[in-house]
Amino acid sequence: MAYNKRIKAYAIKRGAFITICLLCLVFIISAGYFFYRNIMSAEAANSSSGKSNTSQSRTIVIARAKLSMRQGEVMDVSKAELVEVPAELASKGAITSLSKLNNMRLKRELSEKEFLNALDLMAESASYEEGDRLIEHNFAEGAIPAAVAEGSAIDVKLFVKGEEDCVVISKAVVVSRNANLLSFYMNQMEQEFLKEAATEGILMVVQYIDDSQVASGVTYIPLYDKSKMKE
């Protein structure tokens, strides 16, 4: 009988010991899980905060004018400076390198500290004289080579069926292009020739391969001048 009591007491102690061990194991696992979760949450929060700060502090360097400048003025690096601004404030086409100002001139007046954009610039070769005016002309579909762009040197020719193509405008520099709409500087006579030629046939554009090429001779004679010549 005493032997059975000892076995029963031993079993109770062993059961209690095992129960305590299991409880301790559960506690350790639970504590480890909560500790791990807190660390991961903290890291995620720091990571999110870091990304947010990076996004907010991202900047870009762009060019702005040091002084006010007039339309047509030739640019150089001394007339602009690079400044750092938040990326979201920089417009599309903003100038990010002063070297892009070399051999360029302004299409419009620019105020001091105004930011420079690629749309404000044209090739220096697009020069004009005092009597010139900025003229736009909408050409027929397919009358302009695809390669013609801002700064391209071109001739405007007149196509009349059965006749030789004559040069209406010689070596004009394209100031801007929007599909079939070209703009360039022209003097009074060139403006008159363009207007008259447009009523006589189809105007088309041919492009110079290089700016150093000699300008073509103007061979166009308006109809009213041809009538005078016959008289």
DRENDODREN-869642 format. One record per residue: residue number from 1; residue in three letters; x, y, z of N, C-alpha, C, O in turn. Coordinates in steps of 0.05 Angstrom, whole numbers, always signed. Atoms other than C-alpha are relative to their C-alpha. Layout:
// residues N
(atom NUM, ALA, (X, Y, Z), (X, Y, Z), (X, Y, Z), (X, Y, Z)) ...
This chain:
// residues 231
(atom 1, MET, (+17, -24, +0), (+0, +0, +0), (+17, +25, +0), (+13, +44, -15)) (atom 2, ALA, (-18, -22, -2), (+56, +48, +19), (+14, +3, -27), (+20, +26, -35)) (atom 3, TYR, (-14, -1, +26), (+90, +30, -48), (-17, +13, -21), (-7, +28, -37)) (atom 4, ASN, (+19, -12, +20), (+28, +49, -88), (-2, +30, +5), (-5, +45, -15)) (atom 5, LYS, (+2, -29, -6), (+24, +116, -52), (+25, +15, -11), (+23, +37, -22)) (atom 6, ARG, (-24, -13, +10), (+96, +130, -70), (-1, +3, -31), (+7, +23, -42)) (atom 7, ILE, (+3, -2, +30), (+82, +114, -144), (-19, +21, -8), (-14, +36, -27)) (atom 8, LYS, (+20, -21, +6), (+21, +158, -144), (+11, +28, +4), (+7, +45, -12)) (atom 9, ALA, (-12, -26, -6), (+59, +216, -112), (+20, +7, -21), (+22, +30, -30)) (atom 10, TYR, (-20, -4, +20), (+115, +207, -162), (-13, +8, -27), (-3, +26, -41)) (atom 11, ALA, (+15, -6, +25), (+65, +208, -220), (-11, +28, +1), (-10, +43, -19)) (atom 12, ILE, (+11, -27, -2), (+33, +271, -193), (+22, +21, -4), (+18, +41, -17)) (atom 13, LYS, (-23, -19, +3), (+101, +306, -187), (+9, +2, -29), (+15, +23, -39)) (atom 14, ARG, (-9, +0, +28), (+121, +284, -256), (-19, +15, -18), (-11, +29, -36)) (atom 15, GLY, (+21, -14, +16), (+55, +309, -286), (+2, +30, +4), (+0, +45, -15)) (atom 16, ALA, (-2, -29, -6), (+63, +375, -250), (+24, +12, -14), (+23, +34, -25)) (atom 17, PHE, (-25, -9, +12), (+135, +381, -275), (-4, +4, -30), (+5, +24, -41)) (atom 18, ILE, (+4, -1, +29), (+115, +366, -347), (-19, +24, -7), (-14, +38, -26)) (atom 19, THR, (+19, -22, +4), (+57, +416, -342), (+14, +27, +2), (+10, +45, -15)) (atom 20, ILE, (-15, -25, -4), (+103, +470, -315), (+19, +5, -24), (+21, +28, -33)) (atom 21, CYS, (-18, -2, +23), (+153, +456, -371), (-14, +9, -25), (-5, +26, -40)) (atom 22, LEU, (+16, -8, +24), (+99, +461, -424), (-9, +29, +2), (-9, +44, -18)) (atom 23, LEU, (+8, -28, -3), (+74, +526, -395), (+23, +19, -5), (+20, +40, -18)) (atom 24, CYS, (-24, -16, +4), (+144, +554, -394), (+7, +2, -30), (+14, +23, -40)) (atom 25, LEU, (-6, +1, +28), (+154, +532, -466), (-19, +18, -16), (-11, +33, -34)) (atom 26, VAL, (+20, -17, +13), (+89, +565, -488), (+6, +29, +5), (+4, +46, -13)) (atom 27, PHE, (-6, -27, -7), (+108, +628, -451), (+24, +11, -16), (+23, +33, -26)) (atom 28, ILE, (-24, -8, +15), (+177, +630, -484), (-7, +5, -29), (+2, +25, -41)) (atom 29, ILE, (+7, -3, +28), (+148, +619, -553), (-17, +25, -5), (-13, +40, -24)) (atom 30, SER, (+17, -23, +2), (+94, +672, -542), (+16, +26, +2), (+12, +45, -13)) (atom 31, ALA, (-16, -24, -4), (+144, +722, -516), (+18, +6, -24), (+21, +28, -33)) (atom 32, GLY, (-17, -3, +23), (+191, +709, -574), (-16, +10, -24), (-6, +27, -40)) (atom 33, TYR, (+17, -8, +23), (+134, +717, -625), (-7, +30, +2), (-4, +44, -17)) (atom 34, PHE, (+7, -28, -3), (+111, +784, -596), (+24, +18, -2), (+22, +40, -13)) (atom 35, PHE, (-25, -16, +2), (+183, +809, -591), (+8, +3, -29), (+15, +25, -38)) (atom 36, TYR, (-7, +0, +29), (+196, +790, -664), (-20, +18, -16), (-11, +34, -33)) (atom 37, ARG, (+20, -17, +14), (+131, +823, -687), (+4, +29, +5), (+2, +46, -13)) (atom 38, ASN, (-5, -29, -6), (+147, +888, -651), (+25, +10, -15), (+25, +33, -24)) (atom 39, ILE, (-24, -9, +15), (+216, +890, -683), (-6, +4, -29), (+3, +24, -41)) (atom 40, MET, (+7, -2, +28), (+188, +878, -753), (-17, +25, -5), (-14, +38, -25)) (atom 41, SER, (+17, -23, +3), (+135, +931, -742), (+16, +26, +1), (+11, +45, -14)) (atom 42, ALA, (-17, -23, -2), (+187, +981, -720), (+17, +5, -24), (+20, +27, -34)) (atom 43, GLU, (-16, -2, +24), (+231, +966, -780), (-16, +9, -23), (-7, +26, -40)) (atom 44, ALA, (+18, -8, +22), (+172, +973, -827), (-7, +30, +2), (-8, +44, -18)) (atom 45, ALA, (+7, -28, -4), (+154, +1040, -797), (+24, +18, -7), (+20, +38, -20)) (atom 46, ASN, (-24, -16, +6), (+226, +1065, -802), (+4, +1, -30), (+12, +21, -42)) (atom 47, SER, (-4, +2, +29), (+230, +1041, -874), (-20, +18, -14), (-12, +32, -33)) (atom 48, SER, (+20, -17, +12), (+165, +1076, -892), (+6, +29, +4), (+3, +46, -14)) (atom 49, SER, (-7, -28, -6), (+187, +1139, -857), (+24, +9, -17), (+24, +32, -26)) (atom 50, GLY, (-24, -6, +16), (+254, +1136, -894), (-7, +6, -28), (+3, +24, -41)) (atom 51, LYS, (+8, -4, +27), (+220, +1129, -961), (-15, +26, -3), (-11, +41, -23)) (atom 52, SER, (+15, -24, +2), (+173, +1186, -946), (+18, +24, +1), (+14, +44, -14)) (atom 53, ASN, (-19, -22, -2), (+231, +1231, -926), (+16, +3, -25), (+22, +25, -34)) (atom 54, THR, (-16, -1, +25), (+270, +1212, -988), (-16, +13, -22), (-6, +29, -37)) (atom 55, SER, (+18, -11, +21), (+210, +1228, -1032), (-3, +30, +4), (-2, +46, -15)) (atom 56, GLN, (+4, -28, -6), (+200, +1295, -997), (+25, +16, -5), (+24, +40, -12)) (atom 57, SER, (-25, -16, +2), (+273, +1315, -1000), (+14, -3, -27), (+35, +9, -31)) (atom 58, ARG, (-12, +4, +27), (+287, +1293, -1073), (+2, +27, -14), (-18, +41, -16)) (atom 59, THR, (-4, -26, +14), (+316, +1353, -1111), (+12, -5, -27), (+22, -26, -34)) (atom 60, ILE, (-12, +1, +27), (+339, +1369, -1181), (+14, +27, -5), (+5, +48, +5)) (atom 61, VAL, (-15, -24, +6), (+389, +1420, -1207), (-8, +10, -28), (-5, -4, -48)) (atom 62, ILE, (+9, -11, +26), (+362, +1466, -1263), (+11, +28, -3), (+20, +41, +17)) (atom 63, ALA, (-12, -26, +7), (+385, +1530, -1297), (-21, +22, +2), (-44, +19, -4)) (atom 64, ARG, (+17, -23, +0), (+356, +1599, -1286), (+17, +24, -9), (+42, +24, -6)) (atom 65, ALA, (-14, -23, +11), (+374, +1667, -1316), (+12, +17, +23), (-1, +21, +44)) (atom 66, LYS, (-12, -18, -20), (+422, +1712, -1278), (-10, +29, -4), (-9, +45, +15)) (atom 67, LEU, (+9, -27, +7), (+394, +1774, -1313), (-22, -1, -20), (-27, -22, -32)) (atom 68, SER, (+21, -1, +20), (+337, +1796, -1357), (+13, +1, -28), (+33, +13, -32)) (atom 69, MET, (-11, +2, +27), (+348, +1781, -1431), (-23, +4, -21), (-46, -2, -15)) (atom 70, ARG, (+20, -5, +20), (+312, +1801, -1495), (-2, -23, -20), (+15, -41, -21)) (atom 71, GLN, (+5, +20, +20), (+283, +1757, -1549), (+22, +1, -22), (+30, +22, -31)) (atom 72, GLY, (-20, +2, +21), (+335, +1732, -1599), (+29, +2, +11), (+48, -2, -4)) (atom 73, GLU, (-27, -3, -11), (+394, +1743, -1551), (+15, -27, +0), (+3, -47, +7)) (atom 74, VAL, (-17, +24, +0), (+451, +1693, -1558), (+7, -7, +29), (+15, +10, +45)) (atom 75, MET, (-5, +9, -27), (+460, +1651, -1496), (+29, -9, +4), (+42, -16, -16)) (atom 76, ASP, (-25, +13, -8), (+523, +1630, -1460), (-1, -7, +30), (-19, +3, +44)) (atom 77, VAL, (+1, +10, -28), (+540, +1598, -1393), (+2, +22, +21), (-6, +18, +44)) (atom 78, SER, (-3, -21, -20), (+555, +1665, -1360), (-27, +14, +6), (-29, +29, +25)) (atom 79, LYS, (+25, -13, -3), (+483, +1687, -1367), (-20, -16, +17), (-43, -7, +21)) (atom 80, ALA, (+18, +17, -16), (+453, +1631, -1326), (+15, -13, +23), (+40, -13, +24)) (atom 81, GLU, (-12, +13, -23), (+465, +1593, -1262), (-16, -25, +7), (-40, -27, +0)) (atom 82, LEU, (+14, +25, -8), (+447, +1524, -1234), (-9, +3, +29), (+7, +11, +46)) (atom 83, VAL, (+11, -1, -27), (+402, +1522, -1173), (-14, -26, +6), (-25, -40, -12)) (atom 84, GLU, (+13, +25, -9), (+374, +1463, -1133), (-28, +6, +9), (-33, +24, +26)) (atom 85, VAL, (+29, -4, -7), (+298, +1459, -1128), (-13, -28, +5), (-2, -48, -5)) (atom 86, PRO, (+15, +26, -3), (+248, +1405, -1106), (-7, -10, -28), (-16, +5, -45)) (atom 87, ALA, (+5, +12, +27), (+239, +1357, -1164), (-28, +5, -10), (-32, +9, -34)) (atom 88, GLU, (+27, -4, +9), (+164, +1367, -1166), (-5, +28, -11), (-26, +33, -24)) (atom 89, LEU, (+3, -27, +10), (+174, +1441, -1181), (+13, +5, -27), (+10, +26, -39)) (atom 90, ALA, (-14, -2, +26), (+217, +1429, -1242), (-18, -7, -23), (-31, -28, -23)) (atom 91, SER, (+17, +5, +22), (+179, +1435, -1307), (+12, -20, -20), (+36, -24, -20)) (atom 92, LYS, (-9, +19, +20), (+184, +1384, -1363), (+17, +16, -20), (+8, +37, -30)) (atom 93, GLY, (-17, -14, +19), (+242, +1404, -1409), (+19, +20, +13), (+32, +35, +0)) (atom 94, ALA, (-18, -18, -14), (+279, +1443, -1355), (+29, -5, -7), (+37, -28, -10)) (atom 95, ILE, (-28, +3, +7), (+352, +1456, -1372), (+16, -8, +25), (+15, +5, +46)) (atom 96, THR, (-14, +10, -24), (+396, +1415, -1325), (+31, +2, -4), (+45, -6, +14)) (atom 97, SER, (-28, -3, +5), (+464, +1431, -1356), (+5, +26, -15), (-8, +31, -35)) (atom 98, LEU, (-6, -26, +13), (+494, +1499, -1374), (+11, -4, -28), (+9, +14, -45)) (atom 99, SER, (-12, +4, +26), (+529, +1468, -1433), (-21, -1, -22), (-15, +3, -46)) (atom 100, LYS, (+22, +1, +19), (+461, +1461, -1467), (-7, +28, -10), (-23, +31, -29)) (atom 101, LEU, (+5, -27, +8), (+460, +1537, -1473), (+18, +10, -22), (+13, +30, -36)) (atom 102, ASN, (-19, -8, +20), (+519, +1540, -1520), (-12, -1, -28), (-27, -19, -34)) (atom 103, ASN, (+10, -2, +28), (+503, +1561, -1592), (-30, +1, -2), (-42, -8, -21)) (atom 104, MET, (+29, -3, +0), (+431, +1577, -1573), (-7, +29, +4), (+8, +44, +15)) (atom 105, ARG, (+11, -27, -5), (+389, +1640, -1573), (-29, -3, +10), (-42, -23, +7)) (atom 106, LEU, (+27, +0, -12), (+324, +1659, -1538), (-22, +5, -19), (-20, +21, -37)) (atom 107, LYS, (+23, -4, +16), (+257, +1653, -1570), (-18, +22, +11), (-35, +34, -3)) (atom 108, ARG, (+17, -19, -13), (+226, +1701, -1520), (+16, +16, +20), (+38, +8, +27)) (atom 109, GLU, (-13, -15, -21), (+243, +1754, -1469), (+1, -17, +26), (-18, -33, +31)) (atom 110, LEU, (-3, +16, -24), (+268, +1725, -1403), (+6, +19, +23), (+24, +36, +21)) (atom 111, SER, (-5, -17, -24), (+265, +1757, -1334), (+22, -11, +17), (+28, -35, +16)) (atom 112, GLU, (-21, +9, -19), (+319, +1754, -1282), (-11, -21, +19), (-34, -18, +29)) (atom 113, LYS, (+7, +22, -18), (+316, +1690, -1240), (-22, -18, -12), (-32, -35, +3)) (atom 114, GLU, (+20, +17, +12), (+266, +1659, -1289), (+14, -26, -9), (+36, -25, -20)) (atom 115, PHE, (-12, +26, +7), (+279, +1584, -1301), (-1, -4, -31), (-19, +4, -44)) (atom 116, LEU, (-3, +4, +28), (+302, +1563, -1370), (-11, -27, -8), (-8, -47, +6)) (atom 117, ASN, (+12, +24, +10), (+265, +1511, -1411), (+10, -4, -29), (+15, +15, -43)) (atom 118, ALA, (-9, +6, +28), (+285, +1476, -1476), (-18, +14, -20), (-8, +21, -42)) (atom 119, LEU, (+18, -14, +18), (+224, +1508, -1508), (+6, +29, -4), (-4, +42, -22)) (atom 120, ASP, (-8, -29, +2), (+254, +1577, -1496), (+23, +4, -19), (+30, +27, -25)) (atom 121, LEU, (-25, -3, +15), (+315, +1563, -1539), (-3, -9, -29), (-20, -26, -36)) (atom 122, MET, (-2, +9, +28), (+330, +1557, -1613), (+29, +2, -8), (+46, +15, +6)) (atom 123, ALA, (-28, +0, +9), (+394, +1548, -1653), (+9, +29, -5), (-7, +45, -15)) (atom 124, GLU, (-11, -27, +4), (+439, +1609, -1656), (-2, +8, -30), (-4, +31, -37)) (atom 125, SER, (+1, -5, +29), (+437, +1602, -1732), (-26, +12, -9), (-29, +22, -31)) (atom 126, ALA, (+27, -11, +6), (+364, +1622, -1730), (+0, +30, +5), (-15, +40, +22)) (atom 127, SER, (-3, -28, -4), (+385, +1695, -1734), (-21, +16, -16), (-33, +6, -34)) (atom 128, TYR, (+19, -17, +15), (+342, +1753, -1758), (+11, +28, +0), (+28, +36, +16)) (atom 129, GLU, (-8, -27, +3), (+351, +1824, -1781), (-22, +19, +11), (-44, +9, +18)) (atom 130, GLU, (+18, -19, -12), (+316, +1888, -1757), (-28, -1, -13), (-48, +1, +1)) (atom 131, GLY, (+26, +0, +14), (+261, +1884, -1810), (-15, -26, +0), (-37, -28, -11)) (atom 132, ASP, (+12, +27, +0), (+246, +1810, -1800), (-23, -2, +20), (-24, +12, +40)) (atom 133, ARG, (+22, +6, -18), (+183, +1784, -1769), (-3, -30, +2), (+4, -45, -16)) (atom 134, LEU, (+5, +29, -4), (+164, +1716, -1740), (-25, -8, -16), (-47, +2, -9)) (atom 135, ILE, (+22, +9, +17), (+120, +1682, -1792), (-5, -30, +3), (+14, -46, +6)) (atom 136, GLU, (+7, +28, -1), (+82, +1617, -1789), (-14, -8, -26), (-29, +8, -38)) (atom 137, HIS, (+14, +10, +24), (+59, +1575, -1848), (-6, -29, +4), (+10, -45, +12)) (atom 138, ASN, (+9, +28, -2), (+19, +1511, -1849), (+3, -13, -27), (-12, -6, -46)) (atom 139, PHE, (-5, +13, +25), (+45, +1466, -1904), (-18, -24, -4), (-30, -34, +15)) (atom 140, ALA, (+17, +23, +6), (+8, +1410, -1939), (+12, -25, +12), (+36, -27, +17)) (atom 141, GLU, (-10, +26, -11), (+13, +1339, -1912), (+21, -12, -19), (+16, -14, -43)) (atom 142, GLY, (-22, +12, +16), (+78, +1307, -1935), (+18, +20, -13), (+37, +11, -27)) (atom 143, ALA, (-17, -20, +14), (+109, +1373, -1958), (+25, +7, +16), (+42, +21, +7)) (atom 144, ILE, (-23, -6, -17), (+159, +1375, -1900), (+14, -26, +6), (+1, -45, +16)) (atom 145, PRO, (-15, +24, -7), (+214, +1322, -1892), (-3, -6, +30), (-4, +13, +47)) (atom 146, ALA, (+3, +7, -28), (+207, +1284, -1826), (+23, +9, +17), (+19, +15, +41)) (atom 147, ALA, (-24, -8, -16), (+278, +1304, -1805), (+0, +30, +6), (+16, +38, +23)) (atom 148, VAL, (+1, -28, -6), (+261, +1378, -1806), (-9, +6, +28), (-31, -4, +36)) (atom 149, ALA, (+6, -6, -28), (+261, +1405, -1735), (+9, +28, +6), (+20, +42, -11)) (atom 150, GLU, (-10, -26, -10), (+275, +1467, -1695), (+30, +3, -5), (+45, -14, +3)) (atom 151, GLY, (-28, -4, +6), (+341, +1496, -1720), (+9, -9, -27), (+31, -3, -36)) (atom 152, SER, (-7, +10, +26), (+339, +1462, -1788), (+1, +23, -21), (-15, +42, -19)) (atom 153, ALA, (-1, -20, +22), (+360, +1504, -1849), (-15, -12, -24), (-10, -35, -31)) (atom 154, ILE, (+17, +10, +21), (+311, +1497, -1906), (-3, +20, -23), (+1, +44, -19)) (atom 155, ASP, (+10, -16, +22), (+290, +1523, -1974), (-30, -6, -3), (-39, -29, +2)) (atom 156, VAL, (+28, +4, +7), (+216, +1533, -1990), (-2, +2, -30), (+5, +22, -42)) (atom 157, LYS, (+2, +1, +29), (+201, +1513, -2061), (-30, -1, -9), (-47, -9, +7)) (atom 158, LEU, (+27, +0, +11), (+139, +1521, -2105), (-2, -22, -21), (+13, -23, -40)) (atom 159, PHE, (+5, +21, +19), (+112, +1460, -2141), (-25, +7, -17), (-47, +11, -6)) (atom 160, VAL, (+22, -5, +18), (+70, +1474, -2202), (+2, -22, -22), (+24, -25, -34)) (atom 161, LYS, (-1, +22, +19), (+52, +1415, -2248), (+9, +10, -27), (-1, +29, -38)) (atom 162, GLY, (-10, -6, +27), (+91, +1417, -2313), (+21, +21, +0), (+32, +28, -21)) (atom 163, GLU, (-20, -21, -1), (+139, +1470, -2289), (+23, -8, +20), (+19, -25, +37)) (atom 164, GLU, (-23, +6, -18), (+208, +1469, -2255), (-5, +13, +27), (-15, +35, +29)) (atom 165, ASP, (+4, -10, -27), (+206, +1477, -2180), (+19, +25, +4), (+43, +23, +0)) (atom 166, CYS, (-17, -23, -5), (+230, +1547, -2162), (+2, +5, +30), (-15, -2, +46)) (atom 167, VAL, (-6, -6, -28), (+260, +1571, -2097), (-14, +26, +8), (-8, +47, -3)) (atom 168, VAL, (+15, -24, -10), (+213, +1619, -2060), (+15, +13, +23), (+18, +37, +23)) (atom 169, ILE, (-15, -10, -24), (+251, +1626, -1994), (+26, -16, +1), (+25, -41, +0)) (atom 170, SER, (-26, +13, +0), (+325, +1610, -1989), (+12, -1, +28), (+14, +20, +41)) (atom 171, LYS, (-15, +6, -25), (+359, +1580, -1928), (-12, +15, +24), (+1, +31, +38)) (atom 172, ALA, (+13, -10, -24), (+308, +1599, -1875), (+6, -20, +23), (+9, -44, +18)) (atom 173, VAL, (-5, +18, -23), (+321, +1571, -1805), (-26, -4, +15), (-40, +16, +23)) (atom 174, VAL, (+25, +7, -13), (+262, +1536, -1772), (+2, +8, +30), (+20, -2, +44)) (atom 175, VAL, (+1, -8, -28), (+246, +1569, -1705), (-15, -20, +17), (-7, -26, +39)) (atom 176, SER, (+15, +21, -14), (+194, +1518, -1686), (-16, -16, -20), (-22, -7, -42)) (atom 177, ARG, (+17, +17, +17), (+154, +1460, -1715), (-21, -13, +17), (-16, -23, +39)) (atom 178, ASN, (+22, +14, -12), (+86, +1434, -1695), (-15, -14, -22), (-33, -2, -35)) (atom 179, ALA, (+11, +16, +22), (+66, +1379, -1743), (+7, +13, -27), (+31, +14, -33)) (atom 180, ASN, (-6, -13, +26), (+60, +1415, -1811), (+2, +30, +2), (+4, +44, -18)) (atom 181, LEU, (-2, -29, -4), (+63, +1485, -1780), (+29, +7, +7), (+39, -1, +27)) (atom 182, LEU, (-28, -9, -4), (+132, +1517, -1787), (+0, +30, +6), (-17, +45, -5)) (atom 183, SER, (-4, -29, -4), (+154, +1585, -1761), (+29, +7, -5), (+47, -8, +1)) (atom 184, PHE, (-27, -10, +6), (+214, +1626, -1784), (-1, +30, -3), (-22, +42, -5)) (atom 185, TYR, (-2, -28, +3), (+239, +1697, -1790), (+1, +7, -29), (+16, -5, -44)) (atom 186, MET, (+0, -8, +28), (+225, +1733, -1856), (-2, +30, -2), (-14, +43, +14)) (atom 187, ASN, (+2, -28, +5), (+235, +1802, -1884), (-26, +6, -17), (-41, -13, -23)) (atom 188, GLN, (+24, -7, +14), (+181, +1840, -1922), (-3, -14, -26), (-25, -23, -33)) (atom 189, MET, (+1, +13, +26), (+198, +1812, -1990), (-5, -30, +2), (-21, -41, -13)) (atom 190, GLU, (+4, +28, -4), (+201, +1741, -1965), (-29, -6, +8), (-41, -26, -1)) (atom 191, GLN, (+28, +3, -8), (+133, +1749, -1932), (-18, +2, -24), (-37, -14, -27)) (atom 192, GLU, (+17, -4, +24), (+104, +1774, -1997), (+3, -24, -19), (-17, -34, -30)) (atom 193, PHE, (-5, +23, +18), (+136, +1718, -2038), (-15, -25, +11), (-27, -40, -5)) (atom 194, LEU, (+13, +23, -11), (+109, +1665, -1990), (-30, +1, -4), (-43, -19, -11)) (atom 195, LYS, (+29, -4, +3), (+39, +1694, -1993), (-9, -5, -29), (-29, -19, -34)) (atom 196, GLU, (+7, +3, +29), (+38, +1698, -2069), (+4, -28, -10), (-14, -39, -24)) (atom 197, ALA, (-6, +27, +9), (+70, +1631, -2081), (-21, -20, +9), (-27, -39, -5)) (atom 198, ALA, (+20, +19, -12), (+19, +1596, -2036), (-26, +0, -17), (-41, -19, -15)) (atom 199, THR, (+24, -1, +16), (-36, +1618, -2085), (+5, -12, -28), (-14, -16, -43)) (atom 200, GLU, (-7, +9, +27), (+1, +1591, -2146), (+4, -30, -2), (+3, -42, -24)) (atom 201, GLY, (-6, +29, +1), (+15, +1519, -2127), (+4, -11, +28), (-5, +1, +48)) (atom 202, ILE, (-5, +13, -26), (+39, +1473, -2071), (+28, +8, +9), (+48, +5, -5)) (atom 203, LEU, (-26, -6, -12), (+95, +1497, -2025), (+11, -24, +13), (-3, -38, +28)) (atom 204, MET, (-13, +23, -13), (+144, +1444, -2003), (+27, +9, +11), (+39, +29, +3)) (atom 205, VAL, (-25, -6, -15), (+206, +1443, -1959), (+22, -19, -8), (+17, -44, -9)) (atom 206, VAL, (-24, +17, +3), (+276, +1417, -1975), (+20, +9, +21), (+23, +33, +27)) (atom 207, GLN, (-18, -5, -22), (+328, +1412, -1920), (+29, +0, -8), (+38, -17, -24)) (atom 208, TYR, (-29, +0, +5), (+402, +1430, -1922), (+12, -22, +17), (+4, -27, +40)) (atom 209, ILE, (-14, +22, -15), (+448, +1373, -1901), (+16, +12, +22), (+19, +0, +44)) (atom 210, ASP, (-18, -13, -20), (+494, +1421, -1864), (-4, +30, -2), (-8, +41, -23)) (atom 211, ASP, (+3, -29, -1), (+489, +1494, -1842), (+21, +15, -16), (+16, +38, -24)) (atom 212, SER, (-22, -14, +14), (+554, +1510, -1877), (-5, +0, -31), (+10, +14, -45)) (atom 213, GLN, (+5, +0, +29), (+524, +1496, -1946), (-9, +27, -10), (-23, +42, +5)) (atom 214, VAL, (+7, -26, +12), (+516, +1556, -1992), (-30, +1, -5), (-42, -18, -14)) (atom 215, ALA, (+29, -4, +4), (+445, +1584, -1995), (-7, -1, -30), (+8, +8, -47)) (atom 216, SER, (+10, +1, +27), (+405, +1571, -2058), (-7, +28, -9), (-13, +46, +7)) (atom 217, GLY, (+9, -26, +10), (+389, +1629, -2104), (-30, -1, -3), (-42, -21, -10)) (atom 218, VAL, (+29, -2, +2), (+317, +1653, -2102), (-8, +3, -30), (+1, +21, -43)) (atom 219, THR, (+7, +0, +29), (+286, +1637, -2171), (-30, +6, -4), (-39, +7, -27)) (atom 220, TYR, (+29, -5, +2), (+213, +1652, -2156), (-5, +29, -9), (+7, +48, +1)) (atom 221, ILE, (+9, -27, +9), (+180, +1710, -2193), (-31, +0, +3), (-44, -17, -10)) (atom 222, PRO, (+29, -1, -3), (+109, +1729, -2171), (-14, +5, -27), (-2, +17, -45)) (atom 223, LEU, (+15, -3, +25), (+56, +1728, -2226), (-3, +29, -8), (-2, +35, -32)) (atom 224, TYR, (+4, -28, +7), (+45, +1803, -2222), (+26, +12, -12), (+25, +30, -28)) (atom 225, ASP, (-25, -9, +12), (+119, +1813, -2237), (+4, -11, -27), (+16, +2, -45)) (atom 226, LYS, (-2, +12, +27), (+116, +1765, -2295), (-17, +15, -20), (-9, +18, -43)) (atom 227, SER, (+17, -15, +18), (+59, +1805, -2324), (+13, +26, -8), (+12, +34, -31)) (atom 228, LYS, (-14, -25, +6), (+100, +1869, -2319), (+22, -5, -20), (+27, +12, -38)) (atom 229, MET, (-22, +7, +18), (+158, +1835, -2353), (-9, -4, -29), (+5, +4, -47)) (atom 230, LYS, (+11, +4, +26), (+114, +1815, -2412), (-8, +26, -14), (-6, +29, -38)) (atom 231, GLU, (+7, -26, +11), (+91, +1886, -2420), (+24, +15, -10), (+22, +38, -20)) 
